[in-house]
Structures are given as C-alpha cells and as structure tokens.
Amino acid sequence: MHSVLIAVLALLALKTMVSLALDWMNLGHVRKNAGSVPESFRDFIDAETYAKSTAYTEARTRFGMLSEVFDALILTLILLFGVLPWLYGGLGTWLGAGVWGQSFVLIAILFILGLPGLPFDWWSTFRIEARFGFNKSTLKLWVTDKIKGSLIGLAIGLPLLSLLLWLVGALGTYWWLWGYGIFFLFQLVMVVAYPMFIMPLFNKLEPLGEGDLKTRLFALADRTGFKAQTILVMDGSKRSGHSNAFFAGFGRFRRIVLFDTLIEQMNTEEIEAVLAHEIGHYKLGHIPKMILLSAVSTFVMFATLGWLTHADWFVSAFYFDPAFVQSLVPVFLLVALLGGLVGFWFGPLSSRLSRKHEYEADAFARRAMQGPEALIAALRKLHKENLSNLTPHPLYSAFHYSHPTLPEREGALRHAKD
C-alpha cells in the first residue's frame, strides 16, 4: 500500500474520530441540561418545547454520527479497493478521452458516489424532520428536487469542467492560473445568477405584499442607507417548517429574502429587527470580505491542482496508472473527494470569522432599532420555533457553529456600550 494512501486513510480516521468525539461531547452536554429548562430561558420557552428541542438535538446528533461513520467507511472502501480507477476506466472507455467526454466522466463518477447517501437524506427528511413536525415535503417533491439539482449541475458543470480541461492541454504548466481566474469569475456570476434564475426553479419568490410590514421594512432600509428595490418572500413552508431570512447577490442585484414561515411566526417589529441584521451584513462589508476569503481559498485549491497534475505519484497512490491516464480528471476527482479531510481542520477559523460578523450585524441591528429588545425577541422565536440547541458544548459550538449561541448573542446585545 502506498504511503500517501496510508496517510490519507490515517487522516480520514483522525477526522472521523475528532468529529465523533465532538458530537459525543455535545450530546452529553445536552443531556446534562435536559432535566429542566435553564433559568435564563424560562421566560420564553416552556418545559414541553424545551424537552422537544432537546430530543430533536439528540436525534439529529445520533443520526449525524451514524452518517459520519457510514461516509468514512464508504470512502475507505472506495480508496482501498480501487473503485475510482475502475469507474474511470469503464466510463472513460465508453465516453472517450476528449474534454467533453472526460468532463462527463467526472460528473458521472461524482453522481455515482453520491448515491449511497440518498437513503440518509431521505431518512433525515421523512423520518427525523417529520417526527418533529418540520417536514412539509412530499416524496414526489423530494425526488423532483434531486432530479432538478442533478440536471442543473450537469448543465452548469459540464461546460465549465470542459473549459478547465481544455486549458490544461492548451496552456500547459500554468493552466491553473487561468483556471482560477475563470472559476472565480464564475463564482461571482453565480452569486447574482443563483437567486435570480436557479432559486425560482425550486421555490416561488414573490415581492412582499402591501401593508404595514412592507412600509416599515422599506422605511428601515431608507434610514439605514440601504437602497432596497424589493424584499422577496419565499415559500419555504413548501418543504419545511423551519424559518429563516438571508441576503443574496450584491450591488444592484442584491436581494433580501424572507421565508414565509418567518412572517407567520414573528410580529412586525421582530421581522424589522431581522431585516436590520441582514442589512448590517451588507453595510458592514461582510459580503466582499467573504468573497475575498473565497478568492484566497479558491486560489489555494487551484494552486494545489496545478501542483498535483504534475505529480504521477499522487494518482499512483490511489491505483490509477499514469501511463494510461490521458486526462487530469483523476486529480480533480481525488481533490474533490479528499479536500474535506483538510478543510475540516479549518472549520473553527471559518466559524470564528462568521460569528464575528454575526455579532457585528447584531450590533448594527440594535442601533437601527434603537435598542436590543426587538432583535432578542426575534432570536428567541427563531430558536424556539426551529428547536435549536440552546445548550451546546462550548467546544462543539466553537468548532461547528457559524452563529454565536443564543445566550452569547443576548449577552452581547444587552451589554453593548455604544
């Protein structure tokens, strides 16, 4: 067995054990606090809802641990028994060695490798989410979503991958610099195109209707210097009872999207506070900062691809024969599959930056609303209605949570000095 393969399997085992340990610590921490509602939560959540949120967290955590082990075992078997070169050889013979054929090979292999995870996705949706009253989807809608997603991925991915593979042959050693530029430009285009053209294929997006809510939200946008052309309402209730709000696009293409479930669950002032938080992300420059971070990470990824495409030892370690590999698809495939083993360890840094942005957007909303109470009330409802974990283990939340916990956010909002 090649030393590189041994190292990868060791890293996979370490990543799996650390992830399971974090899950186990979080599960124990939740159970320890499950006896009664903590005093700081008693003024907004009753014992029955708190017990339900605890049970939901336990169910999701146990299921996540099972899924983690399953994914690790599947990946181990794929790597040990040469499944990748077998699939590549068979599909490559059928589809050919041209850039279009090889691009289709890569997409087809990734599709095949995703099939074992479908039962887990089904169970999550139609068993766990349904048991706690969140799932609103039907089997027909779930299947339709999968088919739509696959077709859209093929329509977008095939020409993009074909272009990247063409660059390799046309430009040689430094193809990856051009590839990086094209891929990053594609990412910027998708930031605008996704909410405008792809999201409507899955959800209905309609302008917020006339009334007091619209009047107050546009007044908020005006006084905070946010030139909003439209605020959209998404029919999230078609699939789930979870509620949310998010920011999409940038520049004149920016859009604020509110779930219809959010509007049903909150009063006007609370929705106004949620919108103020989202506007805060825009006004404080969080979006360009995240785009810059994406640019750096994408550059590192393409530099790695450029290095590995000239390293025969890399593909050889996973049973690919360099003498018969007429495309760089194996390198792309391996980086796509194994990148998470490296990215996992940078999760806490990404989460920390995201939490910093959340604190800043909260502070912006507090100033815009002339006090913290409206946003605190909105956050409490979000946590209550979504059955969020109110008592996560500190290490688990530091590693995985992109948002501060509810007590952390409340504390920052109440004790802010400006």
N, C-alpha and C positions, 0 to 999 in steps of 0.2 A: 504494500500500500504506500502510495506517495506521501512524503512528509507534509506536503501542502494540504492534501485531503485529510490527513490526521489532525493537522492544526485547525482546519475548518470544522471538523466534527467535534473537536475539543471546545472550540468557541461556541458552537451550537449548544453543546451540553451545558457549558457555563451560563450562557444567556438564558437557557430554559430553567436552570436551577435558580438563578437570581430572580427571574420573573415569578416563578412559583413561590419562592420564599417571600417576596413582596406581597403576593396575593394571600399567602397564608397568614402573614403578619396583619394584613388589613382585615382579613376575616376574623381573626382572633380579637382584634381591637373593636370591631363592630359588635361581636358577640358580648364582649365585656361591658359594653354600654347599652345593651339591648334590654336590660331589666326594666327600666323606666325612662320616661322622657327626661333628658338632662334639663336642669333648672332653667338654663338660658334659652331653651326652645319652647318652654311650656306656654308662653303667651301667644303662640301662633300655630302650634301643631298638637293635636290630641294624641292620646295613647294608642288608639287604634291605627291612625295614619302612621305614627312613628314605628309601630310594630310592622306595619306593611312595608314601609321603606327599608327597614332592617332586613326583612325577609327577601325583598327584591334585590338588595345588595348581595346578600348571601347566595341567592340563586344565580345572579349574574357572575359572581366571583367563582363559584364552583364550576359553572359552565365554562368560564374563561380558562380555568386551569385545565379542564379536560381538553378543550380545544388547543391549548398551548402544547400539551403533551402529544396530542394527535398530529399536529402540524410538524413538530420536531421529529416524530417517528417517521412520518411520510417523507420528509426531506432527507433524513438519514438513509432510508431505503433507496430513494432516488439516486443519491450520491454514491452509495456503496455498490449498487448493482448496475451502474452504468445506464440507467434509464434515459438520461439526457442524450448521450450519443446514439442510443438505439432509436429514439424518436427522431432525432435529427437526421440520421442516415436514412430511415424509412421515408420520412416526409420529403427530405431533400431529393431523393431519387424520383419521387413522384412529381414534385413541384418544380424541380430544376434548380440550377445554380445561379440564375440571373438575379438581379437586385429585387425584382418584384416577387419572384418565387421564393427567395430566401427570406424576404420580409414576411411573406405569408407563413413560412415555416415557423418563424419566431412567434408570431401571433398565435398560430395553431398550437404550438407547444405550451405557451403560457395559458391558453384556454383549457387544454387538457389537464394541466397541472392544477388548475383551479377547480376542477370538477369534484375532487374528494371533499372540498369544503362546503359544497352546496347543502348537504344534509344538515350541517351545523347551522348554516344561515337559516334554513327552513325551521329547524327546532327553536332557534332563538326567536324567530318572528311568530310562529304559530303555537308555540308552547309557553315559553317564558313570558314574552311580551303579552300574549293573550291571557295568561293566567293572572297577570296583574292589571288587566284592563286597558293596556296601551294599544295593542294591535287592532287596527281598523282595516287592514288589507285583506284581500281575498287571495286564494291560490291562483286564480286567473291573473289578477293584477301583479302578483309576485313573479309569476312566470313571464308575463309580458314585460315587466321591468328588466328581467335578466336578458331577454331576447333583444330588447331595445338597446340596453347597455352594450351588449356584445357587438351589435351591428354598428353602433356609433363608434365604438372602439376600433372596429375594423376600418370604417370609413375614414377615420382620422389617423389611425396608427399606420396603416399600410403605406400611404404616400409619404408620410414623414420618415418612417424607417427606410423606405426605398431611397429617399433623398440622402439620408445619412450613409447608407451603404454605398451609394454612388460616389459620395465624397471620398470614401476610403480608397476606392480604386482610382479616382481622378486626381487626388491631391497628395496621396502618399502619407509620409510620416506625420505631417501637421494637419491632417484632415480634421482632427478633433477640435482645433481652434475655430474652424469654420462651422463645424457641427455644433459647438457650444453656442455660437452666435445665432445660428438658425433656430436651435432648440429653445434658447432663452427668448427670442423674439416670438416664437410660437406660444410660449407660456404667457407672455404679455397679451397676445391676441386672445388667448383663451380666457384671461381674466375678464375681458369685455364680452367675448362671444358666448361664454358659458351661460351667464344669466339671461342673455338676450335670445339665444337660439336653442340651447340644449335643455335648460331647465324647463321651458314650456312644453317640451316633449313628454315630461313626466308629471308636471304639476300645472294647474291653472293659476296664472298670476294676473290679478286684476287691480287697477288703481283703487286706493281706499275711497270708499263712498263718501258722499257729502254728509256733513253733520258736525257736531261739536268736537268730536275726536279729530277729524281732519283739520278743522280750524285751529285747534290748539297745537297740533303737531307741526303745521306749517308756520304758525307763529313762533314756535320754539326754533324751527330751522332758521327763520329770519333773524331772531335776536342772537343766535349763536354764530351767525355768519356762514350758514350752510345753505347754499343755493340748491334747494331740492326741487327737481322738476316733477317728480312723482314718488309716492310711497305705495309700494305694492303689498297686496295681501295674497299669501299663498295657501292653497287648500291642503295644508299639511295633515288635516284631520282625515283625509282620504286614506292615509296609510297608518297614522299613529296618533295617539292621544298626547304625545309629548309636545311641548310648546317651546318656541324659540324665536329669535329675531337675529338677523345678520345683515352685513354690509357686503355688497357685491359690486365689482367693477371699480373704475377710478375715473377721475376727470369728469367730463360732461356725461360720461356713460355710467356714473355711479348710481346705485340703487339701494334703497333701504327696503328690506323685505320683512314683513311681519307674518308669522303663522296665524291662521285663523283661530287656532286654539288659544293663542296668546291673547287675542282680542276678547275671546269668550271668558277667559279666566281672570282678567285684570280690569280695574276701573281706568278711567281716562287719565288720571294723574299718574298712575303706575306705568301705563303704556308710554306716557310722555317721558317719564324718567328713563325707561328702557331705551327709547329713541335718543335721548340726550347722551346716554352711554355710548351708543353706536356712533353718533356724531362726534363724540370725543375721540374715538379711534381715528376718524378722518382728520379732524382739526389738529390733533397732536402728531400727525405724520406717521402713525403706526403702519399704514399700508405701504408707503415707499420703503420704510425700514425693513418690513418683511420681504418685500420684493428684492431689496438689496441682499438680504440674507439668503434668499433663494438663488440669487445670481451667484453668490460665492459658493454655495453648496453644489450648484449645477456645474460650475467651473471645475470644482474638485472631482466631481463624478466623471466629467469628460476627460480631464487630465489622466485620471485612473484608467479609463477606457483606452486612451491613446497609448499609455504605457503597456497595458496588458495585451493589446493587439499585436505587440511585437515580442511577446513572451510565450514561446511554444511550451515552456514548462507548465504554464498555467492551465491550458486546456488539456495537456497530457495528464495532469494530476487527476482529472475527472474522466479519464478513459477516452477522451477524444484523441484521434490520431491526426497530428498536424499535417502529415503527408497527404491526407485525404480531405482535409477541411479546406474547401475552396471559398469560404465566406467567413466573415468575422462574427456571424450570428452566434456561435458558441460563446464567445466572450461576452456579447451583450446579454445573452441568456443567463450566464453564470453570475454576472454582476447584478442583474435584476433579482435573481433568487437569493443571492448571498449578501446583498447590500444591507439588508435589515440586521444582519449579525453585527455589523459595525455601527449602523445608525442607532441601534438600541441604546448604546452607551452614551450617546449624545442627547438622548431624550431629556434628561434633567436640565441640561443647559437651555434647550428649546423651551421647555416648560417654564423655566425661571424667567426667560425673557417675555413669554406670553403673559405670565402672572403680573409682571411689572407693568405691562401695557394695560392689563385689566384694572389694576389699582389706579393708574393714571386716568383711564376713561371713567372710572367711578368718581374720581375727584372732580373731573370736568362736569359730570352729570350733577354732582352735589352743588357745584357753583351755579350751574344753569337753572337748577330747580330751587335755588336759594335755601338749601338745607338737605339733610340726608334722608329724611323720613320716607319720602316717596320711593326712592330707589331701594331702601331697605325693605319696604313693604313689597315691592316688586320682586326682589331677590328671594324673599321668604316664600312668596307664592310660587315662584319658579321651582324652588327646591321642594316645596310641599307637593305640588301637582306632578312633578316629574319623579317623585320618590327618590330624590338624590340622597346620597350617603352624607349624613350630617356629621358623622364622627369617623372620618378616615384616619388610618395610621399616618402620622406625620411623614415618615419616610416614604410611604406609598404615594401620598399626595405630592411630595416634593419630586418624586420620580415621574409620575404619570399625569398629574393634574395641570391642565393648561390654564385653569382659573383658580384663584385662591378659594379656600373653603368659605362657607357662609360666615362662621364666626370671625375669620380673618378679615373678610370684606366689611362686615358690620363694624368691627373694631376700628379699621382704618377710616371708615366714613364718619364714625362718631367722634373720633379723637383728632381729626384733621384740624390744623391750626389756621389755615388760610381761608 
